[in-house]
Every structure is written in C-alpha cells, then in structure tokens.
Amino acid sequence: MSGKQRPEGTLGLDPWSKGSRICGLCGEFRKMTRAHVPPQAAGNTGSVTSATVRVYSNQRTAGRPRTGGMWLRGLCRDCNSLAGENYDAAYGDFTARISAYFSARTRLRLPAAESAPPVSVAPGRVARSVLIGMFATTPHLRTMFPSLACDLQHRRPHIAMPDGATLRMALYPSRSTRLASMAYGLRILTRRQHYHVFSEVYFRPLAWVLSPNEDRLDVAELGESAVSSWPVVDQWLQYGDDVTAIDLRDLCRHGIPTVGHPLREGHDEWVETFQNDTAAFLEGNIPP
C-alpha cells in the first residue's frame, strides 16, 4: 500500500501503489510495473482518464481523475512484458478492426444488432492479452485459478479454462470505462437478476468479464445472470500464437450483444457488494 493517506471512502486496493509485492500472474515477490488494462495498443493511453471509486456520506463518487489511461501496478516487469511482447498488438488490431467497421457504417456509434461484425481476429492471442490483464487486477485471481496463471505464464499453446470460471465478451459503445475485480451485484427491483464477476474490463469498443460458470449458480434464487447473453469465448484459448486470422462470425455464431455496464445502468435497482481487501476499482472516460 502507498504511504500516502487515501481519501476517505475509497474502495478496494490501491491500484497505483509503488513498491514490491506478489505479482498477480507469476506469484513472485517483485517490484510492480504499470500494467495498462486493456493494453495501450487499444488506445488506452494519452488523454484517457482513470480514477478510484469512492463511497462517502452515502454518495458514490470518483476520485480525482488522472490522464494516461487505465492502468494499475499488478504485474512484475517479466509478466507485463509477456503480454506486451506477444499478445497486446493482436488485441489492438482486433479492436481497431471492430471500431473501423462500425465507424464506416454508424458514425462512431455501435449498433444494437446482435450479429458479430465480419472482422478477423487472432483468438488465442487476444484472449491471453485479456486474461493477463485481468490477473493484474488482483493477486487473488492467481490463488483461485493457479493452473490458468501457470499456463499463461509459460505460454502454453492450448489452454483450458479451469472449472468454475468462464470468459465472456460483448460490444461496448460507451466512452465510460471501468476496470474492476471481484464485483457482485443483485438486482432487487423490476426483476430478479445478478451480476457476479471475478474481473471485468469495460473499454470501448469491447467489454470482457471473467465470471463463474452458470451451472454452478442458483438461478432460481439469484435470477438470471446479467451476462448470460454474452458469448462464451473460453475456446479461444485453444488457439495458439500461430493462428492469426479467423472470422469473428465463425467464433461467435450466435452473435454478440451491445451492452452497457449493468450496475451503472439502472443503478438504483441494484445492490452492489465487494471485498475491500481483494478488489480493485477504476473508472474513467475516453475523450471524443
């Protein structure tokens, strides 16, 4: 933790604190480096702002925004470079193709259509970039899914998602950004619904969540998951680095929904809980 006093009511771990601690991916006690999530190749830099989330006097607010993108110190230099040197460029290329496709047709506004855009993607590289970024959000993920962390660290060519977790993706047109781990919400008005994720990345034009498997949840008690319509992309990890171009329509045959953040839209209908000692919360904005 940083030696400076944090503002009262600030939620979660200090994502920017300097010094040495456990790396979120390899588990070694090392000096932490800045991990941009999503990667800088996706436009996560420059005038993009981020701020910690606060709850003070029963009001939910954001701390002082800082420019330079959405980043936190959650990975050592080796693990941070692992993503940067091998996977992040593929992620940046994927988001650029999606943005260009929609920009040419909708003047920078993503449609509500369910069909997947006809763009190519390197599925294995993209999924690995996303997951390494998620492990940067908190070391607790490595405790929960050690085999996944090990497979990512050692660049296994074919990776199986561990029991209890699944990776989902959706189209996200908003310029509001959010990076968080261990988020949970229960919708108590209008209809029964829940939102439970181990890690989340909302950054235009995509949103990603690492969530529990639906078959392990009590749907009758909790209601439908807010991400149940998002396509599961666990199978992307079965593709190695050598697979650099697959049509997204072939990977997401049932389409991809366009979403907002469930807990920010209709927020008066939700009760949100978190674990202050294992979660990190950052919210920000992408300028026009």
Buried (B, 14 or more C-beta within 10 A) or exposed (E): EEEEEBEEBBBBBBBBBBEEBBBBBBBEEBEBBBBBBBBBBBBBBEEBBBBBBBBEEEEEEBBEEBEBBBBBBBBBEBBBEBBBEBBBBBBBBBBBBBBEBBEEEEEBEBEEBEEBBEBBBBBBBBBBBBBBBBBBBBBBBBEBBEEBBBBBBEEBEEBEBBEEBBBBBBBBBBBBBBBBBBBBBBBEEEEBBBBBBBBBBBBBBBBBBBBBBBEEBEEEEBBBBBBEBBBBBBBBBBBBBEBBEBEBBEBBEEBBBBBBBBBBEEEEBBEBEBBEEBBBBBBBBBEE
